[in-house]
C-alpha cells in the first residue's frame, strides 16, 4: 500500500513496517557534501572566541547551512529552472563561507589545517 507521510514523502507499507522514499535532494552527492561542509564549519567555530559569536561565528554557520538548505529547497517540487536558481544561491553561500574562513584566518581564529579542510570540503 502506498501513501504519504506528514512531510509529503511517498511511503510503502510492508506488513508492520513502513519505508520512506527519499526526498530528491537526499539522493544528491552535492547535498551530502554540503552537509559535511556545515558539520566541518560547526566544529571549527566551536573554538572561536565568545566575542565572535554574533559576528563571524554566526555568519559562517548561516552561510554553510544555507548551502545544503538551498539545495534541498530547490530540488523539491520545482522546475529545472527554479532548481538552477536555488543552486546558484547555494554556490553564493559556499563562496561566502570561503570569504568567512579567510577573515577567520586573518583574525587568527582558524589554523592552517582547518582552513585547508574547509576549503577542500567546499570545492
N, C-alpha and C positions, 0 to 999 in steps of 0.2 A: 504494500500500500504506500502511496506517495502522499506527501503533504508539505506544508511549510511550517517552520518553527516561528517563534515570536520575532526573530530577526530577519525573516523572509527567506531563509535558506531552505533549499529543497531537502526534504527528509525522506528516508526509506525505512519502513518498519519491517523487521525480520523477527518474527516471534515476539520475544520480550525485549528486544534491543532496537535502538534507533540509530541509524547512521546519518551523518550530515554531509551534504555536498559542500565542497569548499567554495568560498567566495572566489571570484575570478582572481582577485589580487593575491590570494593565498598561494596560488599556483605560479606566481611570477617570481623568478630568481631576483630581479631587481628590488622587489618589495622585501624579500627575506634579507637581502644585503642591507637595505635601508634600516631594517630593524636592528641589525648588528651595529650599524653606524650609531643609531640612537643609544644603544647599550654602551658602546665604547665612549661616547661623549659623556653619558651619565657617570660612568665610572671615573673618568678623568676629572670631571668637575667636582667630585666629592672632596678632592684635596684643595680646591680653590678657597681662598680666604673668605670669611663672612662678609667683608665689605664689598665683595664682588657678587654676592648672592642676588641682588636685584639689578645688577648691571650685566656683566659679561656672562655669568653663570646662567641666568635666566634666558638671555638672548641666544646663546649657543644651544641650550637644551630645546628651546622652542623651535629653532631652525632645524635641528636634527630630527625632532619629532615630526616636523612639517613635511619632511621628505617622504616618509612612509605614509603619513596621513593623506597627502595629496595623491599618491599613487593609489591608495585604497579608495578614496572618494571618487576619483576619476574613472576607475575601472568598473564601477558598479552601475549598470543601467544607463550608460551614457553612449553616445555615438562615438565613432573613432575620432572625429574632430574634437569633440569635447574631452575625450581621454587624452589626446595630444596636448590640449590646453593645460590640463592638470599635470601632465608630465613636465611641461615647461615650468610650472610653479615648483615642482619637486626639484628640478635642476637648479633653479634660482635659489632655493633653500639650501641645497648642497653647496653652492658657491658661497652662500652666507656663512655656512659652517666653516669653510676654508678661511674666509676673512676673519672669523672669530678666533680660530686657532692661531692665526698669525698675530692677532692682538694679544692673545694669551701668552704666546712665546715672547713677544716683545716686553710684556709685563712680568716675565719670569714666573708665570703661573703653570707652565707646562714644560716638561722635559723633552729632549730631542726624540726619545723613543716613542713617547705618547703622541707627539706632534706628527711624526712619520707614520705611525699606525693609523691615526685618524685620516691623514691624507690618503693612505693606501685603501682604507675601507671606503672612503668617499669617492673613489675613482670609478 
